[in-house]
Amino acid sequence: MSVAWQILHRAGVPLTGTRSGPAPSAAEMGAAVREVLRDPPRGREAEALAAFLFAWHQHFFTSFETLVDAGALEWAARQFSDDNRYLKLRRIAIAHLAEIL
């Protein structure tokens, strides 16, 4: 897992595995998103990141707008084919983000 993905995992992107290490700052999260989206993920990783981005945008709008490019939401909107999966992943992401932001 790349450093950017490690940061996002600790931030609450709903991926499997143990979260270890300190919670990242909002600035670190924004930089990690920009890094990961240079070569966007596919499949489950893409769905997890997209749910995280929507959760961040919808619940912590100010920090999201300051730190993440608008194009990230356009990319995220194309990642889901199952609304139920999106809702589940988004709830997980919100719970983790609430602890950090």
C-alpha positions in Angstrom: 0.0 0.0 0.0 1.4 3.4 -1.0 2.0 6.1 1.6 -1.0 8.1 0.2 -3.3 5.0 0.6 -2.0 4.5 4.1 -3.0 8.0 5.0 -6.4 7.6 3.5 -6.9 4.3 5.2 -6.1 5.9 8.6 -8.4 8.7 7.7 -11.3 6.3 7.2 -11.5 5.1 3.6 -13.5 2.0 4.2 -10.9 -0.6 3.2 -10.2 -3.9 5.0 -7.3 -4.1 7.3 -6.2 -2.8 10.6 -5.8 1.0 10.9 -2.6 1.8 12.6 -0.7 5.0 13.2 -1.8 8.5 14.0 -4.8 10.1 12.5 -3.8 12.3 9.5 -4.6 16.0 9.4 -7.1 17.3 6.9 -4.2 18.7 4.8 -2.5 15.3 4.7 -5.8 13.8 3.6 -6.2 16.3 0.8 -2.7 15.7 -0.5 -3.3 11.9 -0.3 -6.5 12.2 -2.3 -4.7 14.3 -5.0 -1.9 11.8 -5.1 -4.1 8.7 -5.4 -6.3 10.3 -8.1 -3.3 10.9 -10.4 -3.7 7.2 -11.2 -7.3 6.5 -10.1 -8.1 3.1 -8.5 -10.6 0.7 -9.8 -13.1 -1.8 -8.3 -13.6 -2.0 -4.6 -10.8 0.6 -3.9 -12.5 3.1 -6.2 -15.9 2.5 -4.5 -14.4 2.9 -1.0 -12.5 6.1 -2.0 -15.6 7.5 -3.7 -17.8 6.9 -0.6 -15.1 8.6 1.5 -15.0 11.6 -0.8 -18.8 12.0 -0.7 -18.9 11.6 3.1 -16.1 14.2 3.5 -17.8 16.6 1.1 -21.3 16.3 2.6 -20.4 16.4 6.3 -17.2 18.5 6.4 -17.7 20.8 3.4 -15.3 23.6 4.4 -12.2 21.4 4.7 -13.1 19.4 1.6 -13.6 22.5 -0.5 -10.3 23.9 0.7 -8.2 20.8 0.2 -9.7 18.7 -2.6 -10.1 19.5 -6.3 -13.7 19.7 -7.5 -12.8 17.0 -10.2 -12.6 14.4 -7.4 -16.3 14.4 -6.9 -16.9 14.1 -10.7 -14.7 11.0 -10.6 -16.4 9.7 -7.5 -19.9 10.0 -9.1 -18.9 7.5 -11.7 -17.8 4.7 -9.3 -21.0 3.2 -8.1 -23.4 0.7 -9.5 -24.9 -0.4 -6.2 -26.7 2.2 -4.1 -26.8 0.0 -1.0 -23.0 -0.6 -1.1 -22.5 3.1 -1.5 -24.6 3.8 1.6 -22.8 1.2 3.7 -19.4 2.5 2.7 -20.4 6.1 3.2 -21.6 5.4 6.8 -18.3 3.8 7.6 -16.4 6.7 6.2 -18.5 9.3 8.1 -17.9 7.5 11.4 -14.1 7.6 10.9 -14.1 11.2 9.6 -16.1 12.3 12.6 -13.2 11.1 14.9 -10.7 13.1 12.9 -12.4 16.3 11.7 
